[in-house]
Amino acid sequence: MSKSKRLALKDAQQKRGSGPFIPLTFDVLRSAEFASLSSYATKLLFDLLQQYNLRNNGDLGMSFEHVMKPRGWRSKETFNNARRELLEKGFIIITRQGGLRECSLYAVTFFAIDECDGKLDVSATRSPLNLWRKHSPLKIKSSSTPAVPYTPSVSTPAVQ
């Protein structure tokens, strides 16, 4: 890596901070589907994304007692309603159904599902499933910048 690229990377890291971050694309954030999520579903999605390391989509756990309760979830009913909402709206899928000795595993559908050492009941994918996408993202006009029409990066099939 050239010296100028190293300096630019170091400058970018200093501006954003040195810790990990949650990757979310604007096509998700600007979508009507994301805007329609309840606050609890949004929090659960963010809590789930904290486990994502760019190599483990599909191996994300949501055990109430071991994972979510330490993150501040107090009501199992609220947690289950938020999980159901994320599943119904296509933001997450179950990649392994849990049982007596195994927890259920999940993947977010706006990233490709990774190969997870044979743990999953579903196959890895080369591209995101994007099950959440039903129509175009919201166009957000900011007072500080002119509105720019948004074009999604993935084409959607035409409705006949």
Secondary structure by P-SEA (a helix, b strand, c coil): ccaaaaaaaaaaaaaaccbbbbbbccccccccccccccaaaaaaaaaaaccccccccccccccccccccccccccaaaaaaaaaaaaaaccccccbbbcccccbbbbccccccccccccccbbbbcccccccccccccccccccccccbbbbcccccccc
